[in-house]
Amino acid sequence: MAQDGEHNARGISIGLTAVIVAVTEEDPRVLVARRMTHDLATPAQQGLLPLAFDTPETLPFGPFEPEHHRTLELGLRQWVTEQTGVAMRYVEQLYTFANQNRDPRELTGGPRVVSIAYLALTQETPLAGTGEAQWRSWYSFLPWEDWREGRPALIDKVIRPALTRWIDAAPDARSARNRMERTAIAFGPVAGTGHFDLLRCLDRYELLYSAGLVKEAIRDAAITATAAGREAPETPEEQREAARALGTPMALDNRRILASALGRLRGKIDYRPVVFDLLPPEFTLFRLQKVVEALSGIELHKQNFRRTVTAGDLVEPTGQIEASGRGRPAETYRFRRDVMQEKHDVGIPLPLPKIGG
């Protein structure tokens, strides 16, 4: 039994992953790295010949090394600083990702990689480090989540038709019902009524992955077949076209981690003052609204938003005026930190966009 325990211990590696978010010029951004050489780095990230459909683009990450890292968070901070040059402030643990074969090297005898993901909010800063890091638009990875200009056209042009084909191809009636239910939960009923649930970001990504509509699903199917000694399955051209339209792929299951982070962050807007971590100490109400819109993915009514913020005692005027060059000079405000002692829920409630757009 002791030998089995030792074998199991050797078969697990712990990874530390950071979702680092900023909002710059109304664009929600996430920090992405491309190059690394640690033991968990993929062949593409090491600069070796990549697998089909593989990409080096990843959230900053590295292995937990007990002999060097006193805590998980300190290990995470070391990897982030080394790869990006960013010194994170407050971070919170997001989720632990441990699905079988999430790192495909497990299929050929590699360890199960258990990744502990963290969420950090900051303001965009110049980058350094060894990871060829870049700030990238969040919605370039999850384009169906951006409703700021109304219902994204790709939902009706690409996603709905592809999901309908997937439902029709179900092997039996029970499977078809399950696929229809998942589609209705993630993207709303086919009839186009009701509201779009902003928080179900992970459900939407996992649905698209299950339907084979993101590049990671096509990549993983090919890798799994190859590891089992089979030919990679044929992928219909319409499925490949859908995958090309549905955002930039990431290494391993990093888009799944990213979708989890977006759902968590959107949920916290409603009851925690997280948006103020993305702003300078003094800001205009216009700037505050644009940050909330960037994270939530929806456009907000200007006057209703300002009434909500002021009625909630979230901000206080500084007595200063900012001339931004974008119109009339605007009064600046600061976050009123005393409100956290006065109220249990300190946030900005978000309306739900209608499915019909």
VOGU-3710 file (C-alpha; in Angstrom, 3 decimals, decimal comma):
1> maqdgehnar> 0,000/0,000/0,000  2,840/2,372/0,796  4,270/1,851/-2,661  0,892/2,639/-4,259  0,653/5,821/-2,219  4,088/6,875/-3,325  3,234/6,146/-6,973  0,038/8,243/-6,732  1,945/11,110/-5,134  4,484/11,069/-7,957
11> gisigltavi> 1,631/11,106/-10,448  0,350/14,542/-9,431  1,829/17,961/-10,163  0,443/21,157/-8,675  0,304/24,203/-10,917  -0,332/27,829/-10,003  -2,205/30,000/-12,522  -2,971/33,735/-12,443  -5,870/35,521/-14,137  -4,672/39,129/-14,030
21> vavteedprv> -7,264/41,652/-15,187  -7,080/45,330/-16,120  -9,388/47,729/-17,968  -7,631/50,116/-20,343  -9,440/52,607/-22,595  -12,755/50,803/-22,052  -11,211/47,474/-23,047  -11,111/44,625/-20,485  -7,690/43,031/-20,726  -6,074/39,897/-19,403
31> lvarrmthdl> -2,372/39,224/-19,057  -1,094/36,435/-21,321  2,342/34,845/-21,565  3,850/32,820/-24,439  7,275/31,510/-23,415  8,426/29,517/-20,386  10,753/26,618/-19,637  9,524/25,124/-16,358  8,397/21,495/-16,095  4,720/22,222/-16,795
41> atpaqqgllp> 5,342/24,324/-19,909  3,883/22,854/-23,100  6,044/22,118/-26,164  4,680/25,267/-27,839  5,592/27,391/-24,807  9,100/25,915/-24,783  9,524/26,942/-28,415  9,440/23,373/-29,710  7,384/22,139/-32,644  3,763/22,591/-31,493
51> lafdtpetlp> 1,027/19,988/-31,748  -1,765/20,536/-34,281  -3,985/23,446/-33,216  -1,729/24,064/-30,204  -0,835/27,590/-29,145  1,711/28,938/-26,693  -0,705/31,577/-25,383  -1,404/30,936/-21,723  -2,281/32,617/-18,488  0,885/33,120/-16,411
61> fgpfepehhr> 1,554/29,878/-14,542  4,168/27,590/-13,090  4,598/24,578/-10,828  4,346/24,756/-7,053  7,782/23,891/-5,715  7,550/23,104/-1,982  11,304/23,327/-1,533  11,294/26,923/-2,833  7,759/28,231/-2,212  6,769/28,828/1,413
71> tlelglrqwv> 3,097/29,218/0,381  1,023/28,700/-2,748  0,485/32,432/-3,155  4,176/33,242/-2,836  4,906/30,662/-5,499  2,304/32,234/-7,772  3,768/35,704/-7,247  7,242/34,449/-8,095  6,117/32,959/-11,414  4,065/36,026/-12,358
81> teqtgvamry> 6,925/38,414/-11,623  9,423/36,221/-13,466  7,250/35,833/-16,566  5,595/39,279/-16,782  7,369/41,729/-14,495  4,038/42,487/-12,775  3,995/42,735/-8,977  0,429/41,798/-8,033  -1,366/43,417/-5,142  -4,410/41,620/-3,707
91> veqlytfanq> -5,192/38,194/-5,163  -7,948/35,726/-4,329  -8,186/32,035/-5,031  -10,556/31,342/-7,903  -10,931/27,572/-8,304  -8,983/24,334/-8,517  -8,882/22,646/-11,924  -8,118/18,938/-11,846  -9,988/17,241/-14,709  -8,391/14,096/-16,060
101> nrdpreltgg> -6,181/14,726/-19,102  -6,513/18,507/-18,870  -2,810/18,367/-19,675  -2,674/15,935/-22,624  0,700/14,602/-21,556  -1,194/12,655/-18,913  -2,437/10,450/-21,777  1,106/9,241/-22,397  2,207/8,702/-18,809  2,616/12,267/-17,593
111> prvvsiayla> 1,306/13,436/-14,216  -2,187/14,664/-13,454  -1,806/18,441/-13,314  -3,931/20,056/-10,603  -3,969/23,806/-11,163  -4,950/26,285/-8,477  -6,096/29,467/-10,183  -6,052/32,941/-8,664  -7,767/36,166/-9,705  -6,009/39,528/-9,464
121> ltqetplagt> -7,224/43,005/-10,435  -4,807/45,751/-11,344  -4,171/48,657/-13,680  -2,257/48,045/-16,870  1,479/48,501/-16,481  4,502/48,033/-18,767  5,623/44,413/-18,964  8,978/42,720/-18,594  10,138/39,238/-17,650  10,883/36,102/-19,610
131> geaqwrswys> 7,389/35,108/-20,741  6,928/37,389/-23,765  3,876/38,676/-21,910  1,148/40,802/-23,497  -2,032/42,486/-22,396  -4,822/41,023/-24,537  -8,496/41,891/-24,915  -10,575/39,534/-22,765  -13,303/39,320/-25,400  -10,877/38,211/-28,094
141> flpwedwreg> -10,943/34,886/-26,226  -14,656/34,892/-25,303  -16,331/37,052/-27,990  -19,885/35,844/-27,289  -19,686/37,490/-23,845  -19,494/41,086/-25,136  -23,012/42,568/-25,376  -22,003/46,233/-25,112  -23,180/46,911/-28,665  -26,179/44,634/-28,352
151> rpalidkvir> -26,580/40,926/-28,913  -23,372/39,632/-30,580  -24,063/38,763/-34,215  -22,039/35,557/-33,993  -24,608/34,046/-31,602  -27,213/33,917/-34,371  -24,835/33,528/-37,320  -22,502/30,887/-35,871  -23,368/29,558/-32,432  -27,108/28,899/-32,738
161> paltrwidaa> -26,890/27,047/-36,086  -23,916/24,999/-34,898  -25,603/24,046/-31,629  -28,759/23,096/-33,521  -26,693/20,725/-35,691  -25,121/19,301/-32,548  -28,531/18,721/-30,951  -29,851/17,086/-34,128  -26,825/14,765/-34,185  -27,491/13,436/-30,681
171> pdarsarnrm> -27,479/9,627/-30,572  -30,855/9,354/-28,843  -33,804/11,396/-27,576  -32,468/11,640/-24,031  -29,147/13,028/-25,215  -30,961/15,498/-27,464  -33,048/16,759/-24,532  -29,913/17,163/-22,427  -28,202/19,142/-25,191  -31,265/21,357/-25,641
181> ertaiafgpv> -31,413/22,044/-21,892  -27,723/22,951/-21,729  -28,143/25,271/-24,711  -31,172/26,985/-23,152  -29,351/27,452/-19,833  -26,220/28,869/-21,459  -27,586/30,984/-24,312  -31,309/31,172/-23,589  -34,226/29,374/-25,214  -34,118/28,821/-28,965
191> agtghfdllr> -37,318/30,862/-29,220  -35,253/33,918/-28,331  -37,182/35,041/-25,250  -36,069/35,679/-21,686  -32,762/37,089/-20,478  -29,096/36,331/-20,982  -27,523/35,223/-17,686  -24,276/37,170/-17,493  -22,797/34,876/-14,852  -22,962/31,598/-16,803
201> cldryellys> -19,670/32,217/-18,608  -18,261/28,817/-17,689  -21,456/27,029/-18,765  -21,246/28,703/-22,165  -17,620/27,816/-22,767  -18,080/24,218/-21,604  -21,117/23,845/-23,854  -19,179/25,095/-26,884  -16,324/22,753/-25,995  -18,690/19,774/-25,640
211> aglvkeaird> -20,170/20,587/-29,053  -16,693/20,692/-30,599  -17,066/24,349/-31,535  -13,842/25,747/-30,085  -10,362/24,962/-31,368  -9,337/23,383/-28,069  -12,002/20,695/-28,507  -10,760/19,830/-32,003  -7,165/19,831/-30,776  -7,914/17,618/-27,763
221> aaitataagr> -9,903/15,117/-29,828  -6,923/14,719/-32,165  -4,447/14,354/-29,289  -6,637/11,777/-27,520  -6,979/9,697/-30,680  -3,250/9,818/-31,388  -2,396/8,770/-27,831  -4,732/5,773/-28,220  -3,127/4,768/-31,511  -6,073/5,855/-33,640
231> eapetpeeqr> -6,342/8,324/-36,474  -7,579/11,764/-35,550  -11,321/12,128/-36,223  -12,411/14,018/-39,307  -13,710/17,482/-38,493  -16,392/18,869/-40,837  -15,454/22,167/-42,459  -18,492/23,931/-40,990  -17,294/22,902/-37,527  -13,817/24,265/-38,270
241> eaaralgtpm> -15,348/27,511/-39,548  -17,310/27,855/-36,317  -14,155/27,278/-34,256  -12,297/29,949/-36,235  -15,068/32,441/-35,506  -15,298/31,702/-31,795  -12,271/33,447/-30,445  -8,564/32,940/-29,948  -7,608/29,557/-28,476  -5,370/29,171/-25,448
251> aldnrrilas> -3,055/26,442/-24,215  -4,467/23,508/-22,256  -7,784/24,500/-20,628  -6,872/28,131/-20,047  -10,005/29,472/-21,762  -12,044/27,424/-19,291  -10,130/29,096/-16,445  -10,689/32,477/-18,084  -14,437/31,867/-18,403  -14,581/30,871/-14,720
261> algrlrgkid> -12,826/34,092/-13,767  -15,176/36,246/-15,834  -18,231/34,656/-14,228  -16,758/35,140/-10,745  -15,881/38,746/-11,431  -19,291/39,603/-12,876  -20,958/38,033/-9,861  -18,857/40,056/-7,438  -19,728/43,384/-9,092  -23,190/43,058/-7,557
271> yrpvvfdllp> -22,065/42,822/-3,932  -18,376/43,799/-3,650  -16,578/47,004/-4,725  -14,182/45,122/-7,029  -14,349/47,669/-9,854  -12,499/50,240/-7,773  -9,382/48,057/-7,806  -9,244/48,726/-11,563  -9,397/52,508/-11,223  -6,985/55,211/-10,085
281> peftlfrlqk> -7,751/56,808/-6,690  -9,678/59,618/-8,418  -11,972/59,069/-11,378  -15,026/60,415/-13,149  -18,405/58,701/-13,061  -18,073/58,224/-16,820  -14,842/56,291/-16,310  -16,423/54,222/-13,536  -19,360/53,336/-15,783  -17,070/52,284/-18,629
291> vvealsgiel> -15,142/49,944/-16,324  -18,363/48,309/-15,097  -19,570/47,968/-18,701  -16,261/46,438/-19,773  -16,430/43,723/-17,124  -20,148/43,022/-17,357  -20,199/43,067/-21,155  -23,353/45,209/-21,291  -24,137/48,870/-21,885  -25,664/50,672/-18,895
301> hkqnfrrtvt> -28,161/53,531/-18,835  -26,138/56,615/-17,832  -28,615/58,251/-15,457  -29,731/54,997/-13,855  -26,119/54,020/-13,275  -25,289/57,343/-11,625  -28,350/57,153/-9,404  -27,370/53,650/-8,308  -23,802/54,666/-7,489  -24,691/57,846/-5,606
311> agdlveptgq> -27,685/56,326/-3,796  -25,487/53,470/-2,649  -23,008/55,931/-1,081  -20,212/54,196/-2,965  -18,363/57,350/-3,989  -17,752/60,864/-2,761  -16,725/63,960/-4,716  -13,130/65,136/-4,513  -13,936/68,746/-5,314  -11,697/68,533/-8,367
321> ieasgrgrpa> -12,498/68,789/-12,067  -10,948/66,694/-14,822  -10,610/68,062/-18,341  -10,272/64,909/-20,405  -10,642/66,451/-23,843  -13,657/64,217/-24,512  -16,258/66,847/-23,793  -17,131/69,087/-20,912  -14,900/68,970/-17,828  -16,222/66,423/-15,339
331> etyrfrrdvm> -16,194/66,240/-11,557  -13,959/63,569/-10,076  -14,827/61,143/-7,305  -13,138/58,643/-5,019  -14,310/55,366/-3,554  -15,837/55,910/-0,109  -14,244/53,108/1,902  -16,409/53,688/4,986  -19,307/52,151/3,085  -17,735/48,707/3,605
341> qekhdvgipl> -18,291/49,070/7,348  -21,803/50,441/6,923  -23,276/47,829/4,570  -23,003/44,100/4,027  -23,370/44,227/0,240  -21,349/46,953/-1,436  -21,713/46,689/-5,176  -23,453/47,792/-8,350  -26,467/45,685/-9,408  -26,409/44,722/-13,087
351> plpkigg> -29,463/44,435/-15,350  -29,873/41,281/-17,432  -29,803/41,808/-21,210  -32,759/40,421/-23,114  -32,104/37,378/-25,277  -33,810/39,075/-28,187  -31,245/41,845/-27,989
//
